[in-house]
């Protein structure tokens, strides 16, 4: 691969004589030449810039000088071969690893290092219209450098290391950050096994290669979810263990699918959510009802107890908390918890001592397509967190819930969330009596 770097500070690029790039040049894997753009000037002062048309601060690099320079350097290779003209600029598109893979396939790359206010825009426009030339204006990030030399060095490093033979172990290109796996790299360690009181994770010294691979994969997923959530949204080919890790960071997908994961937001509800809450409540409540319940009884219960007025009352009540799960402005789950006297007045409320208080999980519902996705765990954790904020802090609070004795799925889910069976109660839907199982757990139960 041939790379020509064009700059007004050619001495800057002595750095390319060291490390892997320097070795690759010695081995003939990379051909890198640096050119002083001033060599193509025609005046005694070797002028490369002029004042901008339209006025304004700074100077602009002259297109005629750059045109002569690029034409000459372009002639060094076959005119039929594709040449990439890379122009570092803060207004360019972000440089990505995927783009570096594409650039590594080129036979010839010219990097034009601008200075001052940049290179006259007609240079990029002209060469973009020429046959066998691809113009790539790129940026390292949302900041401004004094010139393109640092960005050019970064491009040479990022692209050059992908040329076959450059990196000793090709597998390292797969596992590294932004590599083929699409993740940030997992934490790495070497000897000594203990450094200033910090031990190497035990799994890495276990000799169990399968466990090591799983640990590294999990840590890569965690690090990416925490630092670069935008990368998580692009992941494909996730297995169940991957999804279980990502759930902890709010990324879920419908159960039994291979759809991309999506991020869910858990928060307390506001008045702006009331209409959507009512619609979600009406859609989800029937799924929790026994099959023998008539539709009229269910509809009557929804009308009486899941109305806009009822939700607004809960939102205004300092002893109640409504938590919603939101994805792309759509509500996909919600919970309602009551504390204080309201929690104790509910039918079937557990008996507590003077050192205990109650919180009643009155509503806990998910939109059907998100059941089994991990959303229940996220909503429960958020519900407990927000309920703890309004519960008395001088007593242990017991969180309790009732659900139909026929709803085995819900009972199993509550037990998985730390609840234990307490007893039974009669719960009226419409004018029909139903038997509920009641379950209870400590609000501050260790997860």
MOJO-V565917 format. One record per helix or strand. SS is the DSSP state (H for helix, E for strand). FROM is the first residue (numbers start at 0). TO is the last residue. Records with the same first field share a line. If there is no record, write none. Layout:
BEGIN
SS->FROM-TO / FROM-TO
END
This chain:
BEGIN
E->1-6 / 30-35 / 48-50 / 58-60 / 82-93 / 107-111 / 114-114 / 118-118 / 132-138 / 146-146 / 193-194 / 197-198 / 250-251 / 261-262 / 264-267 / 319-326 / 329-338 / 355-365 / 395-403 / 419-428 / 431-441
H->9-16 / 18-25 / 36-39 / 62-73 / 96-102 / 120-127 / 148-159 / 171-174 / 201-204 / 208-226 / 228-231 / 239-246 / 270-287 / 294-304 / 307-315 / 340-344 / 367-369 / 374-389 / 407-415
END
